Amino acid sequence: MRRDYRSPEAQTYRAWYKTARWRVRRAAQLTNEPLCRMCLKAGRVTAATVADHVIPHKGDERLFWTGELQSLCKPHHDGAKQAEERRGYIIGCDASGRPLDPRHPWNR
């Protein structure tokens, strides 16, 4: 059995993902938006498998249950989205080299 090294707070909210209520909400999101939003933005069509919280809930129960969701493929959810959350901005620039995200440090 794998050991969970998350904080006690994280272990509490991780249990929410195992509830029937979450499974219904996840299924509804993936039915309404069946393709990965990040892949579509990049011009690719990929089936979504993850209902992702647009604003990370970080254990906020209200945000977990009522916050906006987006559909993502697992690679985007586990890679690009989590990296963006850690950094605080999206990587990418326009043709002139100017960062696309106004939160990028270059724009400060």
C-alpha positions as CSV (number, residue, x, y, z in Angstrom):
1,M,0.0,0.0,0.0
2,R,1.3,3.5,-0.9
3,R,2.0,5.9,1.9
4,D,0.4,9.3,1.6
5,Y,2.9,12.0,2.4
6,R,0.5,14.9,2.1
7,S,-0.2,17.2,5.0
8,P,-3.2,16.3,7.3
9,E,-5.2,19.1,5.7
10,A,-4.5,17.8,2.2
11,Q,-5.4,14.2,3.2
12,T,-8.8,15.6,4.4
13,Y,-9.7,17.2,1.2
14,R,-8.3,14.4,-1.0
15,A,-11.1,12.3,0.5
16,W,-13.7,14.6,-1.2
17,Y,-12.5,13.2,-4.6
18,K,-13.7,9.7,-3.6
19,T,-17.3,10.8,-2.9
20,A,-20.3,10.1,-5.1
21,R,-21.0,13.8,-5.1
22,W,-17.6,14.5,-6.8
23,R,-18.0,11.6,-9.3
24,V,-21.4,13.1,-10.4
25,R,-19.8,16.6,-10.7
26,R,-16.8,15.3,-12.6
27,A,-18.9,13.3,-15.0
28,A,-21.2,16.3,-15.7
29,Q,-18.1,18.5,-16.4
30,L,-16.6,15.9,-18.8
31,T,-19.9,15.5,-20.6
32,N,-20.4,19.2,-21.0
33,E,-16.8,19.8,-22.1
34,P,-15.4,16.5,-23.4
35,L,-12.2,17.9,-25.0
36,C,-9.1,19.2,-23.2
37,R,-9.3,23.0,-23.0
38,M,-5.5,23.4,-23.1
39,C,-5.1,21.2,-26.2
40,L,-7.8,23.1,-28.0
41,K,-6.0,26.3,-27.3
42,A,-2.9,24.8,-28.9
43,G,-4.9,23.6,-31.9
44,R,-5.1,19.9,-31.0
45,V,-8.2,17.8,-30.3
46,T,-7.7,15.5,-27.3
47,A,-10.3,13.8,-25.1
48,A,-10.4,15.2,-21.5
49,T,-10.1,12.9,-18.6
50,V,-9.7,15.3,-15.7
51,A,-12.2,17.8,-14.2
52,D,-9.8,20.5,-13.0
53,H,-10.6,23.4,-10.6
54,V,-9.8,26.6,-12.6
55,I,-8.9,28.3,-9.3
56,P,-7.1,25.9,-7.0
57,H,-9.3,25.2,-4.0
58,K,-6.4,24.4,-1.6
59,G,-8.9,22.8,0.8
60,D,-11.6,25.5,0.6
61,E,-14.7,23.3,0.7
62,R,-16.9,26.0,-0.9
63,L,-14.5,26.5,-3.8
64,F,-14.1,22.7,-4.2
65,W,-17.8,22.1,-4.6
66,T,-18.9,25.3,-6.4
67,G,-15.8,26.6,-8.1
68,E,-15.5,26.7,-11.9
69,L,-14.2,23.5,-13.5
70,Q,-12.4,23.0,-16.8
71,S,-11.8,19.7,-18.7
72,L,-8.1,18.7,-19.2
73,C,-6.2,15.7,-20.5
74,K,-4.1,14.1,-17.8
75,P,-0.7,15.3,-19.2
76,H,-1.9,18.9,-19.1
77,H,-3.4,18.5,-15.7
78,D,-0.4,16.8,-14.2
79,G,2.2,18.9,-16.0
80,A,1.5,22.4,-17.5
81,K,-1.4,23.2,-15.1
82,Q,0.5,22.3,-11.9
83,A,3.6,24.1,-13.1
84,E,1.5,27.2,-13.8
85,E,0.1,27.0,-10.3
86,R,3.5,26.8,-8.8
87,R,4.9,29.7,-10.9
88,G,1.9,31.9,-10.7
89,Y,1.8,32.6,-14.4
90,I,1.6,30.9,-17.8
91,I,4.7,30.5,-20.0
92,G,4.4,31.7,-23.6
93,C,5.0,34.8,-25.6
94,D,3.7,36.6,-28.7
95,A,5.6,37.0,-32.0
96,S,7.5,40.0,-30.6
97,G,8.7,38.0,-27.6
98,R,6.4,39.7,-25.1
99,P,4.9,37.3,-22.4
100,L,1.3,36.5,-23.0
101,D,0.4,36.4,-19.3
102,P,0.1,39.8,-17.6
103,R,1.2,38.1,-14.3
104,H,4.6,37.2,-15.8
105,P,7.5,38.9,-13.9
106,W,8.6,40.6,-17.1
107,N,5.4,42.7,-17.0
108,R,6.1,44.1,-13.5
